[in-house]
Each structure stands twice: as structure tokens, then as C-alpha cells.
Amino acid sequence: MRRPSSIRSSVLVIVLVTLFFTTFALVNFIEQASNDLLVEARAATSKRLRLEAYSALEVTLATLQDFSTANHGLHSPAEGWNDPLGFAGWAPREGCTAEVAFEDESGKIPLNRVDAATLVNLFKGWQMSQADAERLADALLGWMRRDYVAASGLATHYDQGELPYDPPLRSLRSFSELAAIDYARDVFYDEQGRPNERWHRFVAAFSLYNFPQQNLNAMPADALMALGVSDPQLQQRMKDYLAGTGQYATQGARWFTSPTDAAGVLGANALPAGAGALVQALRVNITIREGRAQFTLSTVVAPPGGATLVPAAAAPANATAPATPAAPAANTSSYLPSQGKAAQGSGTPAAAPASPAPKLNYPFTLLEIEENAVMSPPPPAA
């Protein structure tokens, strides 16, 4: 017969074990509930900030349209539209901050219109030899052009790799395609397969969009060099004029309203052929912050008659579509709200988000929209 003391000990052990498992289950439940609440809170915060971001975009486009109407087109943020929210007197709701930054995409060279001489000029400016510059130009144009004949006799081996593929024979839709191009991947990527300085300089000099003229008010040094303005003194003179520094310090920041204005600074002989002075495609980066939460919205807009998406190359008769290696998906939302299709931009487009973007009632074409994308760092100094 068991003693009362041993019975009490057994009951106590059972009670303690029961309390332990109950406490363990309760802690797990609380942690799971906390995670669920955190996810819901973040989703709600993102939804609130998204509305603020699109409101800021509406205000920004309205401001741009005002300046475009008054100045017969947009030329440079120095005209006064560098702070569109302040100009319009708009601010986000209490507790939020809004920032707007611009990048003139049309200051770059449209990649679908580039020729071999322009590419070779740029690559030689990067201190590449004539032979290497021609080889790289051939690699790029052989990837993008159907009837291009390589001047350097470059041989490609796309059909001999572990995953055989054919070049698409159309302009790049993403700069990540550079990793699939023979020889170009050796120039633009390091040993770990990461984009190097030349990759960033190439991206800063060329655009994936189609437009007939580059905006002289926003051309980077590499784009000027590619188009034949390789004299550092001319490049510095142009930079000083636009920024209001150096010999132009007394007049403040200025902008060109026509190529004739630029000829007065660079000289008629140094003026890049076919250059203009109007914005053809403008990237608008909007950042909304609330405490530690942040929502980013990046759009590329084109004024009437401005940039367009590069059309797909027509396939020859009786030909099948070439297979190209798939690029890794980017962690962004990128889409054209008017068509519900992925937009071509600097990154790889991802699936469209569940909630569509509001319709923007201004005479701008939306070429690209990205939400919560990682903003590209500024290009390295030449």
C-alpha cells in the first residue's frame, strides 16, 4: 500500500508537468499571434503609405504639366520643378514625410539606336584597347541586331553551353541580360558574378527606352564621351554652365532651351549630332516614410511625343522564337497600369500587384512603375 506522501508527490509532479506544457502552448500561441498581428500591421501600413505615394505622384505630375505648359516642354529641374510638392504646397498626412527625386532618362543614349562607333568611343574612353573596344561593341550589337556583321570576327558559343540558347536579336529589355552575352559578361561582372564599375557606368550612359533625341541638360560625362565630346575641358564647361559654378558662378544654375544654346557653350563643332534640349523620359522616385516604415514608388513617364517602349523585333518568316536564359526575378512590383502588363525597365519585371495603380489623368505616358524596389545607387564618378 502506497503512502499518502508518495501519492501527494505523484500528484504534484503531474500538476507541474501539466503547467509546463500549458505554459509552453500558451507561449507558442502568443508568439504566433504576435507574428500574425505584425504581418497585418505591416500590410496596413504599406497600404496607407502606398496611397500617400500615389497622391504625391499625382501632385508631381500636375506640377510638371504646369511647367511644361508654361515653358513649352520640360528642360531641367533648374526651371523650378525640382521640388514639386513644395511648389504645389502639398504635404502627406501627419506623421509622414515625402521625398521626390528625378532622373532624366532621356539624358542617356537610347540603346536601341546606338551604333558601333558610339560604343567604341565610350569603351576607348574607359581605357580599353581598340581591339577590345571593337570586340565588346560586336558582342553587344551581335546580341541586339539581326543583320549585324561583327567587324572583329567575334565568335559566339551560345549553343554550346550547358544550357544552349540563341541571342534574341533585339534591344536589351533588362541590363541583367549583359550577364548572358559572351565577352560582355567578362567586362561588366566581377569574378563573383556581381556587376562591377563598368556595368554601373554602362547603365548610367544608356537607356532601354526609345526616343529620337538626348536631352543635353542631363547628359552624363560617359554619354557625352560616347557621342564624341571627349575633351574634359568642354565637359567641365558644360557642367559648370548647368550647375552655375566655375566661370558661370554669378548666373546660377541654367539650362539649355535648344541645341543653339548648347552650341554657345560647347561650340558648334563639338555639339553632339541629333541632340536636343527637352525631357523625353523622366524617372520620378518617390519615398514616403512613417517612423521606421517606408514605401518607395519609382515611375518613368514620357510627355506627349516623348519616349516609348522599344518594340519587339519581328521574327523572320518560318523562324521560331529564340530561347534566351531566364533572368532572376527581382523583388519588385513592376507593371503598366493601362495595359496590365509587365513594364520593361532597369530591373527584371515581376508579377503585377493585386491592387492596380490609380489612373493618372495627365498627358504623360507611364512607361514603368515599380513599388518598393531597391533604388539604384548613383553611378560612380567617371
C-alpha positions in Angstrom: 0.0 0.0 0.0 1.4 3.4 -1.1 2.0 6.0 1.5 0.0 9.3 1.4 3.3 11.3 1.0 4.2 9.4 -2.2 0.7 9.9 -3.6 1.0 13.7 -3.0 4.4 13.7 -4.7 3.0 12.0 -7.8 0.1 14.4 -8.0 2.5 17.4 -7.6 4.6 16.0 -10.5 1.6 15.6 -12.7 0.4 19.2 -11.9 3.9 20.6 -12.6 4.1 18.7 -16.0 0.6 19.9 -16.9 1.6 23.5 -16.1 4.8 23.2 -18.1 3.0 22.0 -21.3 0.2 24.6 -20.8 2.7 27.4 -20.4 4.7 26.1 -23.5 1.5 26.0 -25.6 0.4 29.5 -24.4 3.8 31.0 -25.2 3.7 29.5 -28.7 0.2 30.8 -29.2 1.2 34.3 -28.2 4.3 34.3 -30.4 2.2 33.1 -33.4 -0.5 35.6 -32.7 2.2 38.4 -32.4 3.7 37.4 -35.8 0.2 37.4 -37.4 -0.6 40.8 -35.9 2.8 42.1 -37.1 2.2 40.9 -40.6 -1.3 42.5 -40.6 0.1 45.8 -39.2 2.9 45.9 -41.9 0.3 45.3 -44.6 -1.9 48.0 -43.3 1.0 50.4 -43.0 2.1 49.6 -46.5 -1.4 50.2 -47.9 -1.6 53.6 -46.1 1.8 54.7 -47.4 1.0 53.5 -50.9 -2.0 55.9 -51.0 0.3 58.7 -49.9 2.9 57.8 -52.6 0.3 57.8 -55.4 -1.1 61.1 -54.1 2.5 62.6 -54.2 2.8 61.2 -57.8 -0.5 62.9 -58.8 0.8 66.2 -57.4 4.2 65.8 -59.0 2.7 65.2 -62.4 0.3 68.2 -62.1 3.3 70.4 -61.3 5.3 69.0 -64.2 2.4 69.7 -66.5 2.1 73.3 -65.3 5.8 73.9 -66.1 5.6 72.1 -69.4 2.7 74.3 -70.5 4.4 77.5 -69.4 7.9 76.6 -70.9 6.8 74.7 -74.0 8.2 71.5 -72.6 10.4 70.3 -69.7 14.1 71.1 -69.9 15.7 70.8 -66.5 14.7 70.7 -62.8 16.5 74.1 -62.6 13.4 75.6 -64.2 11.8 75.3 -60.8 10.1 71.9 -60.7 12.9 70.3 -58.6 10.6 70.5 -55.6 7.2 69.7 -57.0 5.5 69.1 -53.6 6.7 72.3 -52.1 5.7 74.2 -55.3 2.2 72.8 -55.0 2.0 73.3 -51.2 1.2 69.6 -50.7 2.3 67.5 -47.7 1.4 64.0 -46.7 -0.7 63.3 -43.6 0.6 64.0 -40.2 3.5 61.7 -39.1 4.6 61.0 -42.7 7.3 62.6 -44.8 7.6 62.6 -48.6 10.6 62.9 -50.9 10.7 63.3 -54.7 13.8 62.8 -56.8 14.2 63.0 -60.6 16.4 61.2 -63.0 16.2 62.3 -66.6 16.3 59.1 -68.6 16.5 61.0 -71.8 19.9 62.4 -70.9 21.2 58.9 -71.8 21.7 57.3 -75.2 18.8 55.0 -76.3 20.4 51.6 -76.6 18.1 50.5 -79.5 19.5 53.3 -81.7 23.2 53.0 -80.8 25.8 52.2 -83.4 29.2 50.6 -83.3 31.2 53.8 -83.5 29.4 55.3 -80.5 30.1 52.1 -78.4 33.7 52.0 -79.4 34.1 55.7 -78.5 32.8 55.0 -75.0 34.9 51.9 -74.4 38.1 53.5 -75.6 37.3 56.3 -73.1 37.4 53.6 -70.5 41.0 52.9 -71.4 40.1 49.8 -73.4 42.3 49.0 -76.4 40.9 49.5 -79.9 40.7 45.7 -80.4 38.9 45.1 -77.0 36.5 48.0 -77.6 35.5 46.7 -81.0 35.1 43.2 -79.6 32.8 44.4 -76.9 30.8 46.5 -79.3 30.5 43.5 -81.6 29.3 41.3 -78.7 26.6 43.8 -77.8 25.4 44.5 -81.3 25.5 40.9 -82.3 23.1 40.2 -79.4 20.8 43.1 -80.3 20.8 43.2 -84.2 19.5 40.6 -86.6 21.7 41.5 -89.6 24.8 42.8 -87.7 28.2 41.6 -89.0 30.9 41.6 -86.4 33.9 43.7 -87.5 36.2 41.9 -85.2 35.2 38.4 -86.3 33.9 37.6 -82.8 32.8 34.0 -82.5 30.0 33.3 -80.1 29.2 29.9 -78.4 25.7 30.4 -77.1 24.6 27.0 -78.5 27.4 25.1 -76.8 26.8 25.9 -73.2 25.3 23.7 -70.5 22.0 25.4 -71.3 22.1 26.3 -75.0 20.3 29.4 -76.2 20.2 31.8 -79.1 20.7 35.6 -78.9 17.3 37.4 -79.0 18.3 39.8 -81.9 16.5 42.7 -80.3 17.5 45.6 -78.0 18.0 44.8 -74.3 14.9 44.6 -72.2 16.9 44.5 -69.0 20.5 45.2 -68.2 20.7 41.9 -66.5 20.9 40.4 -70.0 24.5 41.6 -70.1 25.4 38.5 -68.0 24.2 36.3 -70.8 26.3 37.9 -73.6 29.7 36.3 -74.5 32.7 38.5 -73.6 30.3 41.2 -72.2 29.9 39.2 -69.0 33.7 39.2 -68.5 33.8 43.0 -68.9 30.7 44.0 -66.8 30.9 41.5 -64.0 33.5 40.5 -61.4 34.7 37.0 -60.6 31.8 36.5 -58.2 29.3 37.4 -60.9 28.4 40.8 -59.4 28.0 44.0 -61.6 31.3 46.0 -61.5 32.0 49.7 -62.0 31.9 49.3 -65.8 28.4 47.8 -65.5 27.2 50.8 -63.5 28.8 53.3 -65.9 27.2 51.5 -68.9 23.7 51.6 -67.2 24.2 55.3 -66.4 25.0 56.1 -70.0 22.3 54.1 -71.9 18.6 53.9 -71.7 16.3 50.9 -72.5 13.6 53.3 -73.9 13.2 54.6 -77.4 13.4 58.4 -78.1 14.9 60.3 -81.0 17.0 63.0 -79.2 19.0 63.1 -76.0 18.5 65.9 -73.6 21.7 68.0 -73.4 20.6 69.3 -70.0 21.1 65.8 -68.4 23.8 64.0 -70.4 26.4 62.3 -68.2 30.0 62.5 -69.0 30.1 59.0 -70.4 27.2 59.7 -72.8 29.0 62.9 -74.0 32.2 61.0 -74.5 30.4 58.3 -76.5 28.9 60.9 -78.8 32.3 62.5 -79.4 32.6 65.2 -76.7 35.7 63.7 -75.2 37.5 66.9 -74.3 37.5 67.1 -70.4 37.5 70.9 -70.6 34.4 71.0 -72.8 32.7 68.6 -70.4 33.6 70.7 -67.4 32.4 73.9 -69.1 29.1 72.3 -69.8 28.8 71.0 -66.3 29.7 74.5 -64.9 27.1 76.2 -67.0 24.3 73.8 -66.0 25.2 73.9 -62.3 26.1 77.6 -62.1 29.7 77.0 -60.9 33.1 77.9 -62.1 33.1 80.8 -64.7 29.3 80.7 -64.6 29.0 81.0 -60.8 27.4 84.5 -61.0 24.5 83.5 -63.1 23.3 80.4 -61.1 22.1 77.1 -62.4 21.0 77.4 -66.0 19.5 75.1 -68.7 19.5 74.8 -72.5 16.3 75.6 -74.3 17.6 74.5 -77.6 20.8 73.0 -79.2 21.7 76.5 -80.2 22.1 77.5 -76.6 24.4 74.5 -76.1 26.5 75.5 -79.2 27.3 78.7 -77.4 28.9 76.8 -74.6 30.4 73.8 -76.4 31.0 75.3 -79.8 29.0 74.3 -82.9 31.6 71.7 -83.9 31.5 69.9 -80.6 27.7 69.7 -80.4 26.6 66.0 -80.4 24.7 65.2 -83.6 21.0 64.9 -83.1 21.0 66.2 -79.5 18.0 68.2 -78.2 17.1 70.1 -75.0 13.8 68.6 -73.9 13.0 65.8 -71.4 11.8 62.8 -73.4 11.6 60.3 -70.4 11.7 61.2 -66.7 12.1 58.8 -63.8 10.3 60.0 -60.7 11.4 58.4 -57.5 9.0 59.0 -54.5 9.8 57.8 -50.9 7.1 58.0 -48.2 8.3 57.4 -44.6 6.3 56.9 -41.4 8.6 56.2 -38.4 10.7 53.2 -39.5 8.2 52.2 -42.2 9.0 53.2 -45.8 7.3 52.9 -49.2 9.0 53.7 -52.5 7.4 54.3 -55.8 9.5 54.7 -59.0 7.9 55.6 -62.3 9.1 56.5 -65.7 6.9 59.0 -67.5 7.0 60.4 -71.0 5.5 63.7 -72.2 3.4 63.7 -75.4 5.6 62.8 -78.3 8.3 61.6 -76.0 9.9 58.2 -75.3 8.2 54.9 -76.0 8.9 51.3 -75.1 11.2 49.5 -77.6 9.0 47.4 -79.9 9.8 43.7 -80.1 11.8 42.7 -83.2 9.8 41.0 -85.9 10.8 37.4 -86.4 11.8 36.3 -89.9 9.5 34.1 -91.9 9.4 30.4 -90.9 11.5 31.1 -87.8 10.8 30.1 -84.3 11.3 32.4 -81.3 14.9 32.2 -79.9 15.3 30.8 -76.5 17.1 33.1 -74.0 18.2 32.3 -70.5 15.8 33.4 -67.9 16.9 36.3 -65.7 16.4 36.0 -61.9 13.1 37.6 -60.7 13.5 40.9 -58.9 11.8 41.6 -55.6 9.7 44.4 -57.1 6.3 45.1 -58.5 6.6 46.5 -62.0 3.7 46.9 -64.4 1.9 49.1 -66.9 -1.4 50.0 -65.3 -3.0 50.9 -68.6 -2.3 47.5 -70.1 -1.9 45.3 -67.1 1.4 44.1 -68.4 5.0 44.0 -67.1 6.9 47.1 -68.0 10.5 47.0 -69.3 12.8 48.9 -67.1 16.2 48.8 -65.4 15.3 45.7 -63.4 13.6 42.5 -64.3 9.8 43.0 -64.1 7.9 40.9 -61.6 4.2 40.0 -61.4 1.7 42.8 -61.1 0.4 43.5 -57.6 -3.1 42.5 -56.6 -4.3 46.2 -56.3 -3.9 48.2 -59.5 -2.4 51.7 -59.6 -4.8 54.6 -59.8 -5.4 56.1 -63.2 -3.4 59.3 -63.6 -5.3 61.9 -65.6 -2.4 63.9 -67.0 -0.9 63.9 -70.5 2.0 61.6 -69.6 2.6 58.1 -70.7 3.6 55.7 -67.9 6.4 53.6 -69.2 7.3 51.8 -66.0 6.1 51.6 -62.4 8.0 49.9 -59.6 6.9 49.6 -56.0 9.3 49.0 -53.1 12.1 48.4 -55.5 15.7 48.8 -54.3 16.7 52.3 -55.6 19.8 52.2 -57.7 22.9 53.9 -56.2 24.3 56.9 -58.0 26.7 56.0 -60.8 30.4 56.1 -59.8 32.4 59.1 -60.9 34.0 58.9 -64.3 
